[in-house]
Amino acid sequence: MSVPARDEFDDVPEGGPRQGAHRAEPAAARVGAGELTAIVLAGALTLGVGAWAAGPGLGAAGPGVPRPAATGPAAP
């Protein structure tokens, strides 16, 4: 098996004080309770607007189920 040539990385001690970014401590979450609440409310509002924009054809009964006819005032 061939031996690779020495380079600049062979002189770096393995237990030295310098470490790569991949070994850094993970960053703490930066979203607090107020921000999380705002995100959830914005998502719920977005879903509500989307459901409203879809119209009555996509209601709980589904698009293939006939809806009852609107009735007018009772005849005398």
LOFI-691021 format. One record per atom (N, C-alpha, C): chain; x, y, z; atom name; residue in three letters; residue number from 1. Coordinates in nm, 4 decimals. Example, Ala and Ser with C-alpha at 12.3 -4.5 7.8 and 13.67 -1.06 7.14 Angstrom:
+-------+----------+----------+----------+------+-----+-----+
! chain !        x !        y !        z ! atom ! res !   n !
+-------+----------+----------+----------+------+-----+-----+
!     A !   1.3190 !  -0.5690 !   0.7800 !    N ! ala !   1 !
!     A !   1.2300 !  -0.4500 !   0.7800 !   CA ! ala !   1 !
!     A !   1.3200 !  -0.3300 !   0.7800 !    C ! ala !   1 !
!     A !   1.2850 !  -0.2250 !   0.7080 !    N ! ser !   2 !
!     A !   1.3670 !  -0.1060 !   0.7140 !   CA ! ser !   2 !
!     A !   1.2900 !   0.0030 !   0.7870 !    C ! ser !   2 !
+-------+----------+----------+----------+------+-----+-----+
This chain:
+-------+----------+----------+----------+------+-----+-----+
! chain !        x !        y !        z ! atom ! res !   n !
+-------+----------+----------+----------+------+-----+-----+
!     A !   0.0848 !  -0.1165 !   0.0000 !    N ! met !   1 !
!     A !   0.0000 !   0.0000 !   0.0000 !   CA ! met !   1 !
!     A !   0.0896 !   0.1231 !   0.0000 !    C ! met !   1 !
!     A !   0.0519 !   0.2242 !  -0.0762 !    N ! ser !   2 !
!     A !   0.1365 !   0.3436 !  -0.0855 !   CA ! ser !   2 !
!     A !   0.1146 !   0.4349 !   0.0344 !    C ! ser !   2 !
!     A !   0.2157 !   0.5077 !   0.0693 !    N ! val !   3 !
!     A !   0.2097 !   0.6019 !   0.1808 !   CA ! val !   3 !
!     A !   0.1907 !   0.7422 !   0.1218 !    C ! val !   3 !
!     A !   0.0855 !   0.8166 !   0.1670 !    N ! pro !   4 !
!     A !   0.0640 !   0.9494 !   0.1118 !   CA ! pro !   4 !
!     A !   0.1746 !   1.0461 !   0.1557 !    C ! pro !   4 !
!     A !   0.1967 !   1.1464 !   0.0751 !    N ! ala !   5 !
!     A !   0.2987 !   1.2468 !   0.1070 !   CA ! ala !   5 !
!     A !   0.2538 !   1.3299 !   0.2260 !    C ! ala !   5 !
!     A !   0.3514 !   1.3789 !   0.3032 !    N ! arg !   6 !
!     A !   0.3192 !   1.4635 !   0.4180 !   CA ! arg !   6 !
!     A !   0.2717 !   1.6000 !   0.3684 !    C ! arg !   6 !
!     A !   0.1798 !   1.6573 !   0.4438 !    N ! asp !   7 !
!     A !   0.1331 !   1.7914 !   0.4107 !   CA ! asp !   7 !
!     A !   0.1186 !   1.8730 !   0.5390 !    C ! asp !   7 !
!     A !   0.0604 !   1.9935 !   0.5289 !    N ! glu !   8 !
!     A !   0.0522 !   2.0837 !   0.6437 !   CA ! glu !   8 !
!     A !  -0.0375 !   2.0297 !   0.7550 !    C ! glu !   8 !
!     A !  -0.1305 !   1.9435 !   0.7232 !    N ! phe !   9 !
!     A !  -0.2226 !   1.8926 !   0.8242 !   CA ! phe !   9 !
!     A !  -0.1603 !   1.7829 !   0.9101 !    C ! phe !   9 !
!     A !  -0.0496 !   1.7276 !   0.8699 !    N ! asp !  10 !
!     A !   0.0167 !   1.6262 !   0.9503 !   CA ! asp !  10 !
!     A !   0.0817 !   1.6869 !   1.0746 !    C ! asp !  10 !
!     A !   0.1061 !   1.8172 !   1.0746 !    N ! asp !  11 !
!     A !   0.1717 !   1.8831 !   1.1875 !   CA ! asp !  11 !
!     A !   0.0732 !   1.9352 !   1.2909 !    C ! asp !  11 !
!     A !  -0.0550 !   1.9232 !   1.2683 !    N ! val !  12 !
!     A !  -0.1553 !   1.9719 !   1.3635 !   CA ! val !  12 !
!     A !  -0.1758 !   1.8659 !   1.4707 !    C ! val !  12 !
!     A !  -0.1625 !   1.9043 !   1.6003 !    N ! pro !  13 !
!     A !  -0.1843 !   1.8046 !   1.7063 !   CA ! pro !  13 !
!     A !  -0.3320 !   1.7650 !   1.7143 !    C ! pro !  13 !
!     A !  -0.3570 !   1.6380 !   1.7413 !    N ! glu !  14 !
!     A !  -0.4953 !   1.5889 !   1.7466 !   CA ! glu !  14 !
!     A !  -0.5725 !   1.6450 !   1.8642 !    C ! glu !  14 !
!     A !  -0.5093 !   1.6658 !   1.9765 !    N ! gly !  15 !
!     A !  -0.5788 !   1.7152 !   2.0956 !   CA ! gly !  15 !
!     A !  -0.5573 !   1.8633 !   2.1173 !    C ! gly !  15 !
!     A !  -0.5291 !   1.9384 !   2.0131 !    N ! gly !  16 !
!     A !  -0.5000 !   2.0807 !   2.0263 !   CA ! gly !  16 !
!     A !  -0.6225 !   2.1635 !   2.0611 !    C ! gly !  16 !
!     A !  -0.6001 !   2.2915 !   2.0927 !    N ! pro !  17 !
!     A !  -0.7117 !   2.3783 !   2.1338 !   CA ! pro !  17 !
!     A !  -0.8019 !   2.4198 !   2.0179 !    C ! pro !  17 !
!     A !  -0.7529 !   2.4159 !   1.8966 !    N ! arg !  18 !
!     A !  -0.8353 !   2.4555 !   1.7822 !   CA ! arg !  18 !
!     A !  -0.9200 !   2.3381 !   1.7362 !    C ! arg !  18 !
!     A !  -1.0471 !   2.3663 !   1.7174 !    N ! gln !  19 !
!     A !  -1.1386 !   2.2639 !   1.6677 !   CA ! gln !  19 !
!     A !  -1.2213 !   2.3240 !   1.5554 !    C ! gln !  19 !
!     A !  -1.2646 !   2.2402 !   1.4655 !    N ! gly !  20 !
!     A !  -1.3435 !   2.2868 !   1.3518 !   CA ! gly !  20 !
!     A !  -1.4842 !   2.3273 !   1.3923 !    C ! gly !  20 !
!     A !  -1.5506 !   2.3951 !   1.3033 !    N ! ala !  21 !
!     A !  -1.6861 !   2.4431 !   1.3303 !   CA ! ala !  21 !
!     A !  -1.7834 !   2.3269 !   1.3497 !    C ! ala !  21 !
!     A !  -1.7553 !   2.2131 !   1.2905 !    N ! his !  22 !
!     A !  -1.8458 !   2.0990 !   1.3048 !   CA ! his !  22 !
!     A !  -1.8429 !   2.0413 !   1.4453 !    C ! his !  22 !
!     A !  -1.7472 !   2.0849 !   1.5266 !    N ! arg !  23 !
!     A !  -1.7404 !   2.0367 !   1.6644 !   CA ! arg !  23 !
!     A !  -1.7890 !   2.1405 !   1.7646 !    C ! arg !  23 !
!     A !  -1.8380 !   2.2518 !   1.7165 !    N ! ala !  24 !
!     A !  -1.8857 !   2.3572 !   1.8053 !   CA ! ala !  24 !
!     A !  -2.0120 !   2.3112 !   1.8781 !    C ! ala !  24 !
!     A !  -2.0398 !   2.3766 !   1.9908 !    N ! glu !  25 !
!     A !  -2.1618 !   2.3469 !   2.0657 !   CA ! glu !  25 !
!     A !  -2.2823 !   2.3864 !   1.9811 !    C ! glu !  25 !
!     A !  -2.3888 !   2.3080 !   1.9846 !    N ! pro !  26 !
!     A !  -2.5069 !   2.3442 !   1.9064 !   CA ! pro !  26 !
!     A !  -2.5691 !   2.4738 !   1.9579 !    C ! pro !  26 !
!     A !  -2.6197 !   2.5548 !   1.8669 !    N ! ala !  27 !
!     A !  -2.6819 !   2.6817 !   1.9041 !   CA ! ala !  27 !
!     A !  -2.8138 !   2.6558 !   1.9766 !    C ! ala !  27 !
!     A !  -2.8429 !   2.7397 !   2.0724 !    N ! ala !  28 !
!     A !  -2.9675 !   2.7270 !   2.1481 !   CA ! ala !  28 !
!     A !  -3.0842 !   2.7750 !   2.0622 !    C ! ala !  28 !
!     A !  -3.2021 !   2.7236 !   2.0921 !    N ! ala !  29 !
!     A !  -3.3213 !   2.7676 !   2.0190 !   CA ! ala !  29 !
!     A !  -3.3447 !   2.9148 !   2.0479 !    C ! ala !  29 !
!     A !  -3.3824 !   2.9895 !   1.9458 !    N ! arg !  30 !
!     A !  -3.3992 !   3.1327 !   1.9618 !   CA ! arg !  30 !
!     A !  -3.5446 !   3.1756 !   1.9507 !    C ! arg !  30 !
!     A !  -3.6350 !   3.0808 !   1.9530 !    N ! val !  31 !
!     A !  -3.7767 !   3.1137 !   1.9441 !   CA ! val !  31 !
!     A !  -3.8370 !   3.0975 !   2.0828 !    C ! val !  31 !
!     A !  -3.8882 !   3.2074 !   2.1362 !    N ! gly !  32 !
!     A !  -3.9501 !   3.2042 !   2.2675 !   CA ! gly !  32 !
!     A !  -4.0979 !   3.1722 !   2.2570 !    C ! gly !  32 !
!     A !  -4.1652 !   3.1748 !   2.3708 !    N ! ala !  33 !
!     A !  -4.3077 !   3.1408 !   2.3749 !   CA ! ala !  33 !
!     A !  -4.3908 !   3.2404 !   2.2962 !    C ! ala !  33 !
!     A !  -4.3575 !   3.3689 !   2.3041 !    N ! gly !  34 !
!     A !  -4.4333 !   3.4704 !   2.2304 !   CA ! gly !  34 !
!     A !  -4.4196 !   3.4535 !   2.0806 !    C ! gly !  34 !
!     A !  -4.2984 !   3.4260 !   2.0350 !    N ! glu !  35 !
!     A !  -4.2775 !   3.4065 !   1.8922 !   CA ! glu !  35 !
!     A !  -4.3460 !   3.2810 !   1.8430 !    C ! glu !  35 !
!     A !  -4.3397 !   3.1753 !   1.9235 !    N ! leu !  36 !
!     A !  -4.4046 !   3.0502 !   1.8849 !   CA ! leu !  36 !
!     A !  -4.5562 !   3.0681 !   1.8757 !    C ! leu !  36 !
!     A !  -4.6136 !   3.1429 !   1.9692 !    N ! thr !  37 !
!     A !  -4.7570 !   3.1703 !   1.9658 !   CA ! thr !  37 !
!     A !  -4.7936 !   3.2474 !   1.8399 !    C ! thr !  37 !
!     A !  -4.7121 !   3.3452 !   1.8040 !    N ! ala !  38 !
!     A !  -4.7386 !   3.4236 !   1.6832 !   CA ! ala !  38 !
!     A !  -4.7306 !   3.3363 !   1.5580 !    C ! ala !  38 !
!     A !  -4.6364 !   3.2450 !   1.5548 !    N ! ile !  39 !
!     A !  -4.6226 !   3.1563 !   1.4390 !   CA ! ile !  39 !
!     A !  -4.7441 !   3.0648 !   1.4272 !    C ! ile !  39 !
!     A !  -4.7890 !   3.0092 !   1.5384 !    N ! val !  40 !
!     A !  -4.9050 !   2.9192 !   1.5362 !   CA ! val !  40 !
!     A !  -5.0308 !   2.9954 !   1.4963 !    C ! val !  40 !
!     A !  -5.0490 !   3.1161 !   1.5490 !    N ! leu !  41 !
!     A !  -5.1671 !   3.1953 !   1.5124 !   CA ! leu !  41 !
!     A !  -5.1642 !   3.2349 !   1.3646 !    C ! leu !  41 !
!     A !  -5.0473 !   3.2692 !   1.3141 !    N ! ala !  42 !
!     A !  -5.0366 !   3.3035 !   1.1720 !   CA ! ala !  42 !
!     A !  -5.0696 !   3.1823 !   1.0850 !    C ! ala !  42 !
!     A !  -5.0257 !   3.0635 !   1.1256 !    N ! gly !  43 !
!     A !  -5.0581 !   2.9422 !   1.0509 !   CA ! gly !  43 !
!     A !  -5.2061 !   2.9121 !   1.0535 !    C ! gly !  43 !
!     A !  -5.2681 !   2.9282 !   1.1705 !    N ! ala !  44 !
!     A !  -5.4121 !   2.9030 !   1.1811 !   CA ! ala !  44 !
!     A !  -5.4909 !   3.0035 !   1.0974 !    C ! ala !  44 !
!     A !  -5.4481 !   3.1286 !   1.0986 !    N ! leu !  45 !
!     A !  -5.5145 !   3.2303 !   1.0172 !   CA ! leu !  45 !
!     A !  -5.4999 !   3.1990 !   0.8685 !    C ! leu !  45 !
!     A !  -5.3833 !   3.1554 !   0.8296 !    N ! thr !  46 !
!     A !  -5.3600 !   3.1195 !   0.6894 !   CA ! thr !  46 !
!     A !  -5.4497 !   3.0032 !   0.6478 !    C ! thr !  46 !
!     A !  -5.4606 !   2.9018 !   0.7323 !    N ! leu !  47 !
!     A !  -5.5487 !   2.7891 !   0.7014 !   CA ! leu !  47 !
!     A !  -5.6949 !   2.8334 !   0.6942 !    C ! leu !  47 !
!     A !  -5.7356 !   2.9220 !   0.7846 !    N ! gly !  48 !
!     A !  -5.8727 !   2.9713 !   0.7840 !   CA ! gly !  48 !
!     A !  -5.9054 !   3.0494 !   0.6584 !    C ! gly !  48 !
!     A !  -5.8134 !   3.1364 !   0.6165 !    N ! val !  49 !
!     A !  -5.8349 !   3.2130 !   0.4934 !   CA ! val !  49 !
!     A !  -5.8388 !   3.1196 !   0.3735 !    C ! val !  49 !
!     A !  -5.7543 !   3.0185 !   0.3724 !    N ! gly !  50 !
!     A !  -5.7552 !   2.9225 !   0.2615 !   CA ! gly !  50 !
!     A !  -5.8852 !   2.8439 !   0.2558 !    C ! gly !  50 !
!     A !  -5.9362 !   2.8035 !   0.3708 !    N ! ala !  51 !
!     A !  -6.0629 !   2.7301 !   0.3743 !   CA ! ala !  51 !
!     A !  -6.1782 !   2.8195 !   0.3302 !    C ! ala !  51 !
!     A !  -6.1749 !   2.9456 !   0.3712 !    N ! trp !  52 !
!     A !  -6.2794 !   3.0393 !   0.3311 !   CA ! trp !  52 !
!     A !  -6.2728 !   3.0648 !   0.1810 !    C ! trp !  52 !
!     A !  -6.1524 !   3.0796 !   0.1279 !    N ! ala !  53 !
!     A !  -6.1353 !   3.1073 !  -0.0145 !   CA ! ala !  53 !
!     A !  -6.1764 !   2.9879 !  -0.0998 !    C ! ala !  53 !
!     A !  -6.1672 !   2.8677 !  -0.0462 !    N ! ala !  54 !
!     A !  -6.2048 !   2.7487 !  -0.1219 !   CA ! ala !  54 !
!     A !  -6.3547 !   2.7464 !  -0.1473 !    C ! ala !  54 !
!     A !  -6.4300 !   2.8118 !  -0.0627 !    N ! gly !  55 !
!     A !  -6.5735 !   2.8233 !  -0.0843 !   CA ! gly !  55 !
!     A !  -6.6502 !   2.7052 !  -0.0295 !    C ! gly !  55 !
!     A !  -6.7807 !   2.7067 !  -0.0474 !    N ! pro !  56 !
!     A !  -6.8659 !   2.6026 !   0.0105 !   CA ! pro !  56 !
!     A !  -6.8523 !   2.4677 !  -0.0594 !    C ! pro !  56 !
!     A !  -6.7913 !   2.4618 !  -0.1749 !    N ! gly !  57 !
!     A !  -6.7783 !   2.3360 !  -0.2465 !   CA ! gly !  57 !
!     A !  -6.6857 !   2.2380 !  -0.1780 !    C ! gly !  57 !
!     A !  -6.6048 !   2.2849 !  -0.0856 !    N ! leu !  58 !
!     A !  -6.5118 !   2.1956 !  -0.0156 !   CA ! leu !  58 !
!     A !  -6.5431 !   2.1901 !   0.1331 !    C ! leu !  58 !
!     A !  -6.6686 !   2.1905 !   0.1667 !    N ! gly !  59 !
!     A !  -6.7096 !   2.1867 !   0.3061 !   CA ! gly !  59 !
!     A !  -6.6864 !   2.0500 !   0.3683 !    C ! gly !  59 !
!     A !  -6.7411 !   2.0293 !   0.4852 !    N ! ala !  60 !
!     A !  -6.7201 !   1.9046 !   0.5585 !   CA ! ala !  60 !
!     A !  -6.7840 !   1.7856 !   0.4869 !    C ! ala !  60 !
!     A !  -6.8914 !   1.8099 !   0.4122 !    N ! ala !  61 !
!     A !  -6.9593 !   1.7001 !   0.3441 !   CA ! ala !  61 !
!     A !  -6.8835 !   1.6572 !   0.2189 !    C ! ala !  61 !
!     A !  -6.7973 !   1.7412 !   0.1668 !    N ! gly !  62 !
!     A !  -6.7211 !   1.7077 !   0.0475 !   CA ! gly !  62 !
!     A !  -6.7883 !   1.7614 !  -0.0773 !    C ! gly !  62 !
!     A !  -6.7167 !   1.7653 !  -0.1887 !    N ! pro !  63 !
!     A !  -6.7713 !   1.8251 !  -0.3100 !   CA ! pro !  63 !
!     A !  -6.8766 !   1.7398 !  -0.3803 !    C ! pro !  63 !
!     A !  -6.8824 !   1.6093 !  -0.3554 !    N ! gly !  64 !
!     A !  -6.9766 !   1.5243 !  -0.4281 !   CA ! gly !  64 !
!     A !  -7.1102 !   1.5074 !  -0.3604 !    C ! gly !  64 !
!     A !  -7.1294 !   1.5590 !  -0.2412 !    N ! val !  65 !
!     A !  -7.2536 !   1.5401 !  -0.1665 !   CA ! val !  65 !
!     A !  -7.3455 !   1.6580 !  -0.1943 !    C ! val !  65 !
!     A !  -7.4699 !   1.6336 !  -0.2390 !    N ! pro !  66 !
!     A !  -7.5602 !   1.7460 !  -0.2668 !   CA ! pro !  66 !
!     A !  -7.5982 !   1.8184 !  -0.1388 !    C ! pro !  66 !
!     A !  -7.6146 !   1.9477 !  -0.1519 !    N ! arg !  67 !
!     A !  -7.6531 !   2.0303 !  -0.0380 !   CA ! arg !  67 !
!     A !  -7.8047 !   2.0531 !  -0.0427 !    C ! arg !  67 !
!     A !  -7.8678 !   2.0728 !   0.0715 !    N ! pro !  68 !
!     A !  -8.0126 !   2.0993 !   0.0706 !   CA ! pro !  68 !
!     A !  -8.0416 !   2.2324 !   0.0026 !    C ! pro !  68 !
!     A !  -8.1508 !   2.2373 !  -0.0696 !    N ! ala !  69 !
!     A !  -8.1896 !   2.3588 !  -0.1409 !   CA ! ala !  69 !
!     A !  -8.2353 !   2.4645 !  -0.0408 !    C ! ala !  69 !
!     A !  -8.2067 !   2.5891 !  -0.0745 !    N ! ala !  70 !
!     A !  -8.2512 !   2.6980 !   0.0103 !   CA ! ala !  70 !
!     A !  -8.4028 !   2.7143 !  -0.0069 !    C ! ala !  70 !
!     A !  -8.4710 !   2.7333 !   0.1010 !    N ! thr !  71 !
!     A !  -8.6169 !   2.7491 !   0.0940 !   CA ! thr !  71 !
!     A !  -8.6528 !   2.8949 !   0.1153 !    C ! thr !  71 !
!     A !  -8.7526 !   2.9397 !   0.0460 !    N ! gly !  72 !
!     A !  -8.8015 !   3.0754 !   0.0603 !   CA ! gly !  72 !
!     A !  -8.9094 !   3.0814 !   0.1673 !    C ! gly !  72 !
!     A !  -8.9782 !   3.1921 !   0.1712 !    N ! pro !  73 !
!     A !  -9.0875 !   3.2050 !   0.2703 !   CA ! pro !  73 !
!     A !  -9.2005 !   3.1056 !   0.2400 !    C ! pro !  73 !
!     A !  -9.2671 !   3.0647 !   0.3411 !    N ! ala !  74 !
!     A !  -9.3744 !   2.9669 !   0.3255 !   CA ! ala !  74 !
!     A !  -9.4901 !   3.0248 !   0.2445 !    C ! ala !  74 !
!     A !  -9.5469 !   2.9429 !   0.1582 !    N ! ala !  75 !
!     A !  -9.6594 !   2.9879 !   0.0765 !   CA ! ala !  75 !
!     A !  -9.7860 !   2.9907 !   0.1610 !    C ! ala !  75 !
!     A !  -9.8758 !   3.0899 !   0.1345 !    N ! pro !  76 !
!     A !  -9.9996 !   3.0950 !   0.2156 !   CA ! pro !  76 !
!     A ! -10.0973 !   2.9876 !   0.1822 !    C ! pro !  76 !
+-------+----------+----------+----------+------+-----+-----+
